[in-house]
Amino acid sequence: MNVLVWFKRDLRVEDHPALALAAGLGAVLPLYIVEPDHWRQPDTATRQWEFIAESLGDLRGALAGLGAPLVVRVGTAVSVLEKLCKAHAITRILSHEETGNLWSFARDRAVADWARRAGIDWTELPQQGVRRRGPARAAFLAQGPVPAPAALTPLGGVEPGLIPTARALRLAEDRCPHRQAGGRVQGLALLDSFLAVRGRPYRAALSSPVTGERGCSRLSPHFAHGTLSGREVAAAVEARLAARPGAGWGGSLAAFRARLSQRDHLLQVLEDRPEVETACLNPMHAHLRPRDADATRLAAWAVGETGFPFVDACLRYLRATGWLNARARGMVMSVATQHLWLDWRDAGLPLARMFTDYEPGIHWPQTQLQAGTLGIDGARIVNPVKEGQDHDPTGAFTRRWVPELAEVPDLFLQQPWRWPGSQGFLGRKYPEPLVDLAAAARAARATVQAVRRDAADPPRPPRAKPAVPGQLSLGF
C-alpha cells in the first residue's frame, strides 16, 4: 500500500502517531502543502511563515534520515492531494487532527468531501488531548510519546520540491528582528535549557515580560507549529521531577506541567465551538462594542502609541520579538477592549499577526475572555499603570522599548501625565493617553453591568459606544 502522510502543524518525526502508523503500512510519501489561500487570511503573518519554513528544513533532514524525504508542494490542499494520489496510486492518507481557525475547518471539510468521492481513506489521528468524537482523552499527556519509526520505505519518483521563501509567496514585509528561530533543534535546545537552568524561577518569572523572557519556557511557537509535542515535553518534565532537581524546582515544574494540561482545555473550546473566532459566545454581548468604530485608536494601540507606557512597551516588544508573556497578553487586550472600547475581533487580528506562536484555539478564547464576551466573567479591566509598577519596578523594560520617556523621572514613568514637566512633552515627544483610564474603566464596567441587568429583557437595538473621555487631563 502507498500511504501519504500529510504534515500540517506537526512538523516533527518524534511522537507522530500518523507517521508511526504509516511506517508499518507500506511505502510512504511525507507531504507538506504550502497553501497560498491560508497566507492570505487576516490572522497570518510573514513571521509565522518564516518560523515554519525553518522548521520544514529541519523536518526534511529528519525524514531524509529515515529514508523518505519531505515533499513540499504549493497550492490548494484538494488539488495537490488529488494530483499526487493519482500519480502514485495512493489509496490512504494519514494526518493529525487539527484544531485551527475557521479557514482550516473549511479546508478540511473540502478535503474530506474530495476523499469520499475519490475513494481515498483519510484517517486523522489525535496529537493532543482534545476530544473529537469518541471518549474523552483527559490523560493524553500521561500516555507518553510514540517513538519515531526506525525507517521509512520511500515512494520513489517524487520530486521533493523547494520550500518557498516569503517573497516567493508574496507575503508582506514583517520586521521582527528578534523572532525566535524555527526548527526542532531549536525547540529541543530551549527545552533542555529550561529544564536544566532557566525553569527554576518559572512560577515567579512568568508574570512579567522582564523576567519571562528567560524564565518562561519559550516553547509556545514550537507547540503551535508542532516541532515539539505536548506529550514529549510532559514526559521530559516528569523525568526531571523524578531526578529530584532540588529546592525551588518542584513548584515551578508542577506549575509548568499544569499549563501543559490547560493548553488542551483551551484548545477544546475552539474544537467544540469554532465560531469563537468570529462570534461572541455570550449572545448578550453581540452588539456590545461597535465593529470598526475607531480605526485611529486601533492603529495607535497596535503600534504601541497609546500613551500608556507599559502597554506601549509590551506591544513594541511583541512586534519586535513575536512573543509576550501570558499576563501581558491579557493586559494589552483588556486595555484594547475595555479602556479603548474596541471590538475584540478588531483588536484580535493584529495581535494574532504579531504572535509567532499564534494558536487560534488559545488566542480567540482568551481574547473573548479579556473582552468579557465568553459569559463566564464580567468586565476584566486591568490597570496598566499598576501592571507596569508591579512587573517593571525599575522601569528598565519600559525605558528600553519606549525610549521617548528618557527624560521622565522614575516616579512618573508609568503615569507621565502626572509629571509636572509633561506640558510640551506629551503630544510632541510622546503621545497623550488615548483615554482617561479611570473614566474609561468606569464607563466600560457600567455598560457591561447594564447589559447583564437587561439580559432577561426582550432583544434591544445595538448599544451605542459608551461615553469615554478622549484624553487624560494633565491633572489626573
C-alpha positions in Angstrom: 0.0 0.0 0.0 1.2 3.5 -0.8 0.5 5.9 2.0 0.6 9.7 2.1 1.4 11.4 5.4 0.0 15.0 5.3 2.0 17.2 7.7 0.2 20.3 8.9 1.0 21.8 12.3 3.0 18.7 13.4 6.5 19.3 12.0 8.4 16.5 13.6 9.0 12.8 13.3 9.0 12.0 17.1 5.7 11.4 18.8 4.0 11.4 15.4 1.3 8.7 15.5 0.3 9.2 11.9 3.9 8.7 10.7 4.4 5.8 13.0 1.3 4.1 11.6 2.2 4.8 8.0 5.7 3.2 8.5 4.0 -0.2 9.0 1.6 0.0 6.1 3.9 0.4 3.0 5.7 3.0 1.0 5.4 6.5 2.5 5.1 9.9 0.9 5.6 12.6 3.5 3.9 15.8 2.3 3.6 19.4 3.4 1.3 21.7 1.4 2.0 25.4 1.3 -1.5 26.9 0.9 -1.5 30.5 -0.5 -5.1 30.9 0.5 -4.1 30.3 4.1 -1.4 33.0 3.9 -4.0 35.5 2.6 -6.1 35.2 5.8 -6.1 38.2 8.1 -4.6 36.3 11.1 -1.4 35.2 9.3 1.9 37.0 9.0 5.3 36.6 7.4 7.0 35.9 10.8 4.8 32.8 11.2 5.7 31.5 7.7 9.4 32.1 8.3 9.3 30.1 11.5 7.5 27.3 9.6 10.0 27.4 6.7 12.9 26.9 9.1 11.0 24.1 10.8 10.4 22.4 7.4 14.1 22.4 6.8 14.7 20.5 10.0 11.8 18.1 9.2 13.2 17.5 5.7 16.5 16.5 7.2 14.9 14.2 9.8 12.8 12.5 7.2 15.7 12.0 4.9 17.5 10.3 7.7 14.6 7.8 7.9 14.8 7.2 4.2 11.8 9.2 2.8 12.4 12.9 2.1 9.8 15.5 2.7 7.8 16.6 -0.4 6.7 20.2 -0.5 4.0 21.5 -2.8 2.3 24.9 -3.2 -1.4 25.0 -4.0 -4.8 24.2 -2.6 -4.9 21.0 -0.5 -7.5 19.3 -2.6 -5.7 19.9 -5.9 -2.3 18.9 -4.5 -3.6 15.7 -2.9 -5.6 14.7 -5.9 -2.7 15.1 -8.2 -0.3 13.1 -6.0 -2.8 10.3 -5.2 -3.5 9.8 -8.9 0.2 9.9 -10.0 1.4 7.5 -7.3 -1.6 5.1 -6.8 -2.1 6.3 -3.2 -5.2 5.0 -1.5 -4.7 6.1 2.0 -3.9 9.5 3.6 -2.9 9.8 7.3 -2.7 13.1 9.2 -3.3 14.5 12.6 -6.5 16.2 13.7 -6.1 19.9 13.5 -7.9 22.4 15.8 -7.4 25.5 13.7 -9.2 28.6 12.6 -12.4 28.7 10.5 -10.4 28.6 7.3 -8.7 25.4 8.2 -12.0 23.9 9.3 -13.5 24.7 5.8 -10.3 23.3 4.1 -10.6 20.0 6.0 -14.2 19.7 5.1 -13.3 20.2 1.4 -10.6 17.5 1.7 -13.0 15.1 3.4 -15.6 15.6 0.7 -13.0 15.0 -2.1 -11.6 11.9 -0.3 -15.0 10.3 -0.1 -15.7 11.0 -3.8 -12.3 9.7 -4.8 -12.5 6.6 -2.7 -9.4 7.7 -0.6 -9.3 6.6 3.0 -8.3 9.7 5.0 -7.6 8.9 8.7 -7.0 11.7 11.2 -5.2 10.8 14.5 -5.1 12.8 17.7 -1.9 14.6 18.5 -3.1 16.4 21.7 -5.7 16.0 24.5 -8.6 17.4 22.5 -11.8 15.4 22.3 -13.2 14.9 18.8 -15.7 12.1 18.5 -15.4 9.2 21.0 -14.3 9.2 24.7 -12.5 11.9 26.5 -8.7 11.9 26.4 -8.1 13.7 29.6 -5.0 11.5 30.3 -3.5 12.1 26.9 -0.3 13.8 28.1 0.3 11.0 30.6 0.3 8.3 27.8 3.9 9.1 26.8 5.2 9.9 23.3 5.1 7.5 20.4 8.6 6.5 19.3 9.7 7.7 15.9 9.8 4.9 13.2 13.3 3.4 12.7 13.0 3.7 9.0 10.5 4.5 6.2 10.0 2.9 2.9 10.1 5.7 0.3 7.7 6.2 -2.5 10.1 6.6 -5.5 9.9 9.0 -8.4 8.6 12.1 -6.4 10.4 15.4 -6.8 10.8 16.9 -3.3 10.2 20.5 -4.3 11.5 23.7 -2.8 10.5 25.3 0.4 9.3 28.7 -0.8 10.5 32.0 0.6 8.2 34.6 1.9 9.0 36.7 -1.1 8.0 33.8 -3.4 4.7 33.6 -1.6 4.3 37.4 -2.0 3.9 37.9 1.8 4.0 41.4 3.2 7.2 42.7 4.8 7.1 41.9 8.5 10.0 43.2 10.5 10.6 41.0 13.6 14.3 41.3 14.3 14.2 39.2 17.5 11.9 36.5 16.3 12.6 33.0 17.7 14.2 30.6 15.2 12.1 27.7 14.0 13.0 24.0 13.8 13.0 21.1 16.2 16.7 21.5 17.0 15.9 25.0 18.4 12.9 23.7 20.3 14.9 20.9 22.0 17.7 23.4 23.0 15.0 25.6 24.6 13.5 22.6 26.4 16.9 21.4 27.7 17.9 24.8 28.9 14.5 25.4 30.6 14.7 22.0 32.5 18.3 22.4 33.3 18.6 26.0 34.4 16.0 28.6 33.2 12.9 26.9 34.6 13.8 27.1 38.3 12.2 30.6 38.9 9.3 29.8 36.4 6.4 30.4 38.9 7.8 33.8 39.9 9.1 34.8 36.4 6.0 34.1 34.3 4.0 37.2 35.3 6.4 39.8 33.9 7.8 40.3 30.4 11.0 41.4 32.1 11.7 38.0 33.8 9.5 35.9 31.5 11.8 36.3 28.5 14.2 34.0 30.2 12.2 32.3 32.9 9.4 31.1 30.7 9.9 28.0 28.6 9.6 29.9 25.3 8.3 26.7 23.7 5.0 28.2 22.6 5.9 28.6 18.9 7.2 25.0 18.9 3.9 23.8 20.3 1.9 26.0 17.8 3.7 24.6 14.8 4.3 21.1 16.1 8.1 20.9 16.2 7.6 19.6 19.7 4.6 17.7 21.1 2.9 18.2 24.4 3.4 14.6 25.4 7.2 14.5 24.9 7.6 17.8 26.8 5.4 16.4 29.6 7.5 13.2 29.7 10.7 15.3 29.9 9.2 17.3 32.8 8.3 14.0 34.7 11.8 12.7 34.1 13.3 15.9 35.5 11.0 15.7 38.6 11.9 12.1 39.1 15.6 13.1 39.2 14.9 15.3 42.3 16.3 18.5 40.9 16.4 20.3 44.2 14.9 23.2 46.0 12.8 25.6 44.0 12.3 23.2 41.1 9.3 21.2 42.3 6.8 24.0 42.4 7.9 25.6 39.2 7.8 22.3 37.2 4.4 21.4 38.7 3.1 24.8 37.6 4.5 24.3 34.1 3.0 20.8 33.9 -0.4 22.3 34.8 -0.1 24.8 32.0 0.6 22.0 29.5 -2.7 20.4 30.5 -4.5 23.8 30.5 -3.4 24.3 26.9 -5.5 21.3 25.8 -8.5 22.6 27.7 -8.3 25.9 25.9 -8.0 24.2 22.5 -11.1 22.3 23.4 -13.1 25.5 23.4 -12.3 26.1 19.7 -12.8 22.4 18.8 -16.3 22.5 20.3 -17.2 26.0 19.2 -15.3 27.0 16.0 -17.4 30.2 15.9 -15.4 31.5 18.9 -13.1 33.1 16.3 -15.9 35.4 14.9 -18.9 35.4 17.2 -19.4 36.3 20.8 -20.1 33.1 22.7 -22.4 35.0 25.0 -25.0 36.4 22.7 -26.0 39.2 25.1 -22.6 40.8 24.1 -23.1 40.5 20.4 -23.6 44.3 19.9 -21.7 45.5 23.0 -18.9 47.1 21.0 -19.3 48.5 17.5 -17.2 47.0 14.8 -14.6 49.1 13.0 -15.6 52.0 15.2 -12.3 53.8 15.7 -9.6 52.9 13.2 -7.3 55.6 14.5 -7.4 54.3 18.1 -6.9 50.7 16.9 -3.9 51.7 14.8 -2.3 53.6 17.7 -2.8 50.7 20.1 -1.4 48.1 17.6 1.9 50.0 17.2 2.3 50.9 20.8 1.3 54.6 20.7 -1.5 54.6 23.4 0.2 57.0 25.8 0.3 54.3 28.5 4.0 53.4 28.8 3.8 49.8 29.9 1.2 48.9 27.3 3.3 50.6 24.6 6.4 48.8 25.8 4.7 45.4 25.7 3.3 46.0 22.2 6.5 47.2 20.8 8.4 44.3 22.4 5.8 41.9 20.9 6.2 43.5 17.4 10.0 43.0 17.6 10.1 39.5 19.1 6.8 37.8 18.2 6.3 36.8 21.8 4.8 38.2 25.0 4.2 36.5 28.4 0.6 35.5 29.1 -0.2 38.1 31.7 0.9 40.9 29.5 -1.1 39.5 26.6 -4.2 39.7 28.8 -3.3 43.2 29.8 -2.9 44.6 26.3 -6.2 43.0 25.2 -8.0 44.3 28.3 -6.9 47.8 27.5 -8.0 47.5 23.9 -11.4 46.1 24.7 -12.2 47.8 28.0 -10.5 51.2 28.2 -10.4 51.8 24.4 -13.7 50.0 23.8 -12.5 48.3 20.7 -14.3 45.2 19.4 -12.4 42.1 20.4 -12.3 40.9 16.7 -10.8 44.2 15.5 -8.1 44.1 18.2 -7.6 40.3 18.0 -6.5 40.2 14.4 -3.4 42.5 14.6 -2.5 40.8 17.8 -2.7 37.4 16.1 -0.4 38.6 13.3 2.2 39.7 15.8 2.4 36.3 17.5 4.9 33.9 16.0 3.2 31.4 18.3 -0.3 32.2 17.1 -2.6 29.3 18.1 -6.2 30.0 17.2 -7.5 27.7 19.9 -5.8 29.7 22.6 -5.8 33.1 21.1 -9.6 33.6 20.4 -11.0 32.1 23.6 -8.5 34.2 25.6 -9.3 37.3 23.6 -13.0 36.8 24.3 -12.3 36.2 27.9 -10.5 39.5 28.3 -13.3 41.3 26.5 -15.9 39.6 28.8 -17.8 38.0 25.9 -17.5 34.4 27.0 -20.2 34.8 29.6 -18.2 33.3 32.4 -16.8 36.6 33.7 -17.7 40.2 33.9 -15.6 43.1 32.7 -11.9 42.0 33.1 -10.5 45.5 33.5 -6.7 45.6 34.1 -5.0 48.7 35.3 -1.9 49.1 33.0 -0.3 51.7 35.4 -0.4 49.2 38.3 0.8 46.4 35.9 3.8 48.5 35.0 4.6 49.4 38.5 4.3 45.8 39.7 6.0 44.0 36.9 8.6 46.5 35.7 9.5 48.1 39.1 12.8 49.5 37.9 11.4 50.8 34.7 14.2 49.2 32.6 11.8 47.3 30.3 9.6 50.3 29.7 12.5 52.7 29.1 14.1 50.2 26.7 11.1 49.9 24.4 9.8 53.4 24.8 13.0 55.5 24.7 10.9 58.7 24.2 10.4 58.6 28.0 14.1 59.0 28.8 13.6 62.4 30.4 10.6 61.4 32.5 11.6 60.8 36.2 11.1 57.3 37.6 8.3 58.4 39.9 6.2 59.4 36.9 7.4 56.8 34.4 4.1 54.8 34.2 2.0 58.0 34.5 3.8 60.7 32.6 0.7 62.9 32.5 1.2 63.4 36.3 4.7 64.7 35.8 4.9 68.5 36.3 7.1 68.7 33.3 4.7 67.0 31.0 3.4 70.2 29.3 5.1 70.4 25.9 6.3 66.8 26.3 3.0 64.9 25.9 1.6 65.2 22.4 5.0 66.1 21.0 7.7 63.7 22.1 5.3 61.0 23.4 1.5 60.6 22.8 -1.0 61.9 25.2 -3.1 59.0 26.6 -5.9 57.9 24.3 -8.4 57.9 27.1 -8.7 58.8 30.8 -8.0 55.4 32.4 -10.3 55.8 35.4 -13.2 57.3 33.4 -12.9 54.7 30.7 -12.9 51.8 33.2 -16.0 53.2 34.9 -17.8 53.6 31.6 -16.9 50.1 30.5 -17.9 48.5 33.7 -21.2 50.3 33.8 -22.0 49.3 30.2 -21.3 45.7 30.8 -23.3 45.6 34.1 -26.2 47.3 32.3 -26.2 44.6 29.6 -26.2 41.9 32.2 -29.0 43.5 34.1 -31.0 43.7 30.9 -30.2 40.1 29.8 -33.7 38.9 30.7 -35.4 41.7 28.8 -36.6 41.3 25.2 -33.9 41.9 22.5 -33.0 45.6 22.1 -31.2 47.6 19.3 -27.4 47.6 19.3 -25.9 49.6 22.1 -24.0 52.8 21.3 -20.4 53.2 22.3 -20.2 54.3 26.0 -19.2 57.9 26.7 -15.4 57.6 27.3 -13.4 60.8 27.7 -10.8 61.2 24.9 -7.6 62.5 26.6 -6.4 62.5 30.1 -6.1 65.9 31.7 -2.6 66.8 33.0 -4.0 67.0 36.5 -5.4 63.4 36.6 
